[in-house]
Amino acid sequence: MSDISVVGLGEMGSALASALLSKGRSVTVWNRSASKASPLVTAGASLAPSIEAAVDASPAIMVCVSDYKATRDILEVAARSTSFSGKLLIQLTSGIPSEARELAEWAAQHQAEYLDGAIFAWPRQIGIDAVILTSGAPEATALAQPHIDLLGQNVSIGEEVGAASALFSGALAYLAGHWIGFAHGARVCESEGLTAEMLGETLARIAPALGEDNRHMGKVITAGDYSLPESTLRTAGTDIGRLVHQAMARGLSTEFPKFAADLFARAIEAGLGAEEHVAIAKLLGPQR
Ligand code: NAP
């Protein structure tokens, strides 16, 4: 028996298996394309010849593949010829809360403990400074802790099994704006003879303030009190509106600035101009 089996050896699964091995765990690995296991086998992992063998090899099964459908397909194949009874299933594949709840149900039907997790890190951070959020029953959380602690900062956020995926989805929505915004900003800078690298350096300089702004926005939206802005939604909306003209003048796509400018304009029309920037949330759904 190994301590743990890692299923899925893409960029992230390989990083997980590698960190567990380097920190002294005995690890069995399985991947649909077996060739990806070679570096891990060289580093001391055992390669399972089948997914059933990977499940049989360890009391804990850590899964990290492309999505929950792939996870489910893999587990269904294994369940045809082996038992999950008494196993700990740790799902570190990214997904949405309903998928986490469905997989937890599947695990319960197969008498397995289930912990759902979401990785907030690049593969290179695993075993160093990765942040991994987990949610699930206390028994599963306690069983998984010795493994997940080796992978980074292990943040348990409670029993509701969909909670880690919910926070991952929220963070992904934020990152979608971050990636598109950076890419558009890079083109703006280039159109003025500067480099994207200079934009990256500038944003890195203000990263601590941006981190604090995230905390502040969270508190404001949670309290539902948008009445004390340091800068009003109207001011930001006017600034963002200029990005559309700038993009047109430089022959850039207006898609992203127009989307943002239109949303701010709608918020101002709705009477939110004197409030915090994140009063935009009022246009995006009811507060619960
Ligand atoms: P990846 O490099 O593309 O690897 C995908 C893995 O899923 C491979 O092992 C692949 O097997 C397997 N797979 C896909 N469909 C399958 C199927 N139907 N049956 C069996 N295996 C299947 O992706 P990754 O970057 O490792 O990402 C894995 C998970 O980690 C994702 O949920 C991702 O959101 C999450 N994550 C990744 C990062 C990151 O920076 N990479 C960061 C945070 C979270 P084959 O090798 O046979 O194709």
Boltz pocket constraint, residues with backbone or C-beta under 6 A from the ligand:
constraints:
  - pocket:
      binder: B
      contacts: [[A, 8], [A, 9], [A, 10], [A, 11], [A, 12], [A, 13], [A, 31], [A, 32], [A, 33], [A, 36], [A, 64], [A, 65], [A, 66], [A, 67], [A, 69], [A, 70], [A, 73], [A, 74], [A, 92], [A, 93], [A, 94], [A, 95], [A, 119], [A, 120], [A, 121], [A, 122], [A, 123]]
      max_distance: 6.0
